[in-house]
Protein backbone atom coordinates (compact mmCIF):
# COMPACT_ATOMS: atom_id res chain seq x y z
CA UNK A 1 0.00 0.00 0.00
CA UNK A 2 1.58 3.31 -1.05
CA UNK A 3 2.30 6.05 1.43
CA UNK A 4 -0.57 8.59 1.35
CA UNK A 5 0.96 11.11 3.72
CA UNK A 6 2.26 13.38 0.93
CA UNK A 7 -1.10 13.62 -0.82
CA UNK A 8 -2.92 13.93 2.50
CA UNK A 9 -0.70 16.80 3.61
CA UNK A 10 -1.19 18.48 0.22
CA UNK A 11 -4.97 18.14 0.58
CA UNK A 12 -4.83 19.48 4.13
CA UNK A 13 -2.81 22.45 2.91
CA UNK A 14 -5.53 23.29 0.40
CA UNK A 15 -8.27 22.86 3.02
CA UNK A 16 -6.43 25.06 5.51
CA UNK A 17 -6.12 27.86 2.96
CA UNK A 18 -9.84 27.58 2.25
CA UNK A 19 -10.58 27.62 5.98
CA UNK A 20 -8.52 30.77 6.44
CA UNK A 21 -10.84 32.61 4.04
CA UNK A 22 -13.87 31.76 6.20
CA UNK A 23 -14.55 33.98 9.19
CA UNK A 24 -13.42 32.07 12.29
CA UNK A 25 -16.13 33.66 14.46
CA UNK A 26 -18.96 32.40 12.26
CA UNK A 27 -20.63 29.06 12.89
CA UNK A 28 -22.37 27.30 10.00
CA UNK A 29 -24.65 24.25 10.10
CA UNK A 30 -22.54 22.30 7.63
CA UNK A 31 -23.46 19.11 5.84
CA UNK A 32 -25.26 17.54 8.80
CA UNK A 33 -27.55 20.56 9.08
CA UNK A 34 -28.36 20.33 5.38
CA UNK A 35 -29.10 16.60 5.62
CA UNK A 36 -31.42 17.12 8.61
CA UNK A 37 -33.21 19.99 6.85
CA UNK A 38 -33.61 17.97 3.64
CA UNK A 39 -34.96 14.98 5.59
CA UNK A 40 -37.51 17.18 7.37
CA UNK A 41 -38.56 18.77 4.07
CA UNK A 42 -39.08 15.32 2.52
CA UNK A 43 -41.08 14.18 5.55
CA UNK A 44 -43.36 17.24 5.36
CA UNK A 45 -43.84 16.70 1.63
CA UNK A 46 -44.73 13.02 2.17
CA UNK A 47 -47.17 13.90 4.97
CA UNK A 48 -48.89 16.56 2.85
CA UNK A 49 -49.19 14.13 -0.07
CA UNK A 50 -50.66 11.47 2.23
CA UNK A 51 -53.09 13.95 3.79
CA UNK A 52 -54.23 15.08 0.35
CA UNK A 53 -54.82 11.48 -0.68
CA UNK A 54 -56.84 10.77 2.48
CA UNK A 55 -58.86 13.97 2.14
CA UNK A 56 -59.77 13.08 -1.45
CA UNK A 57 -61.18 9.75 -0.21
CA UNK A 58 -63.66 11.50 2.10
CA UNK A 59 -67.17 11.59 0.63
CA UNK A 60 -69.03 14.04 2.85
CA UNK A 61 -72.75 14.36 2.25
CA UNK A 62 -74.46 16.77 4.64
CA UNK A 63 -77.74 15.45 5.97
CA UNK A 64 -80.81 17.69 5.67
CA UNK A 65 -81.29 20.13 8.52
CA UNK A 66 -83.67 18.42 10.97
CA UNK A 67 -83.85 21.37 13.39
CA UNK A 68 -85.11 23.96 10.93
CA UNK A 69 -88.35 24.57 12.88
CA UNK A 70 -86.77 24.42 16.35
CA UNK A 71 -85.00 27.02 18.43
CA UNK A 72 -81.47 27.70 17.14
CA UNK A 73 -80.05 27.56 20.69
CA UNK A 74 -80.84 23.86 20.91
CA UNK A 75 -78.03 21.42 20.32
CA UNK A 76 -78.21 18.20 18.30
CA UNK A 77 -79.81 16.34 21.24
CA UNK A 78 -82.75 18.76 21.35
CA UNK A 79 -81.71 20.16 24.74
CA UNK A 80 -80.85 23.80 25.20
CA UNK A 81 -77.14 24.43 25.19
CA UNK A 82 -75.58 26.28 28.14
CA UNK A 83 -75.19 30.03 27.81
CA UNK A 84 -71.76 31.13 26.66
CA UNK A 85 -69.91 34.17 27.89
C-alpha positions as CSV (number, residue, x, y, z in Angstrom):
1,X,0.0,0.0,0.0
2,X,1.6,3.3,-1.1
3,X,2.3,6.1,1.4
4,X,-0.6,8.6,1.3
5,X,1.0,11.1,3.7
6,X,2.3,13.4,0.9
7,X,-1.1,13.6,-0.8
8,X,-2.9,13.9,2.5
9,X,-0.7,16.8,3.6
10,X,-1.2,18.5,0.2
11,X,-5.0,18.1,0.6
12,X,-4.8,19.5,4.1
13,X,-2.8,22.5,2.9
14,X,-5.5,23.3,0.4
15,X,-8.3,22.9,3.0
16,X,-6.4,25.1,5.5
17,X,-6.1,27.9,3.0
18,X,-9.8,27.6,2.3
19,X,-10.6,27.6,6.0
20,X,-8.5,30.8,6.4
21,X,-10.8,32.6,4.0
22,X,-13.9,31.8,6.2
23,X,-14.6,34.0,9.2
24,X,-13.4,32.1,12.3
25,X,-16.1,33.7,14.5
26,X,-19.0,32.4,12.3
27,X,-20.6,29.1,12.9
28,X,-22.4,27.3,10.0
29,X,-24.7,24.2,10.1
30,X,-22.5,22.3,7.6
31,X,-23.5,19.1,5.8
32,X,-25.3,17.5,8.8
33,X,-27.6,20.6,9.1
34,X,-28.4,20.3,5.4
35,X,-29.1,16.6,5.6
36,X,-31.4,17.1,8.6
37,X,-33.2,20.0,6.9
38,X,-33.6,18.0,3.6
39,X,-35.0,15.0,5.6
40,X,-37.5,17.2,7.4
41,X,-38.6,18.8,4.1
42,X,-39.1,15.3,2.5
43,X,-41.1,14.2,5.6
44,X,-43.4,17.2,5.4
45,X,-43.8,16.7,1.6
46,X,-44.7,13.0,2.2
47,X,-47.2,13.9,5.0
48,X,-48.9,16.6,2.8
49,X,-49.2,14.1,-0.1
50,X,-50.7,11.5,2.2
51,X,-53.1,14.0,3.8
52,X,-54.2,15.1,0.4
53,X,-54.8,11.5,-0.7
54,X,-56.8,10.8,2.5
55,X,-58.9,14.0,2.1
56,X,-59.8,13.1,-1.5
57,X,-61.2,9.7,-0.2
58,X,-63.7,11.5,2.1
59,X,-67.2,11.6,0.6
60,X,-69.0,14.0,2.8
61,X,-72.8,14.4,2.3
62,X,-74.5,16.8,4.6
63,X,-77.7,15.5,6.0
64,X,-80.8,17.7,5.7
65,X,-81.3,20.1,8.5
66,X,-83.7,18.4,11.0
67,X,-83.9,21.4,13.4
68,X,-85.1,24.0,10.9
69,X,-88.3,24.6,12.9
70,X,-86.8,24.4,16.4
71,X,-85.0,27.0,18.4
72,X,-81.5,27.7,17.1
73,X,-80.0,27.6,20.7
74,X,-80.8,23.9,20.9
75,X,-78.0,21.4,20.3
76,X,-78.2,18.2,18.3
77,X,-79.8,16.3,21.2
78,X,-82.7,18.8,21.3
79,X,-81.7,20.2,24.7
80,X,-80.9,23.8,25.2
81,X,-77.1,24.4,25.2
82,X,-75.6,26.3,28.1
83,X,-75.2,30.0,27.8
84,X,-71.8,31.1,26.7
85,X,-69.9,34.2,27.9
